[in-house]
């Protein structure tokens, strides 16, 4: 074997190792993508509402139910409380007491 054949063989080995490494990375990334896609398909749907927002909405529903079932004594004040921002509602409730 002469030196040119040895250099060609080394070049081919290096080239094959670079191609295999690149293909391995691409295949690994594709597998991770498919696994993540399956996880998202099988995951329960997210409601998109935070716990604080859900609590705020529940409180508003309770107030609306109370307005609908109670007498008209505080009806106007309660409706106005619902229109005001949360901080103003708390301040107004405290001053009403």
Number of C-alpha atoms within 10 A of each C-alpha: 5 6 8 9 10 11 11 11 12 12 12 12 12 12 12 12 12 12 12 12 12 12 12 12 12 12 12 12 12 12 12 12 12 12 12 12 12 11 11 11 10 9 9 8 8 6 6 8 9 9 9 9 11 12 12 13 12 12 12 13 12 12 16 16 11 13 17 11 9 11 9 11 9 10 15 10 12 17 13 10 17 14 10 12 9 12 9 13 16 13 10 14 13 9 8 7 5
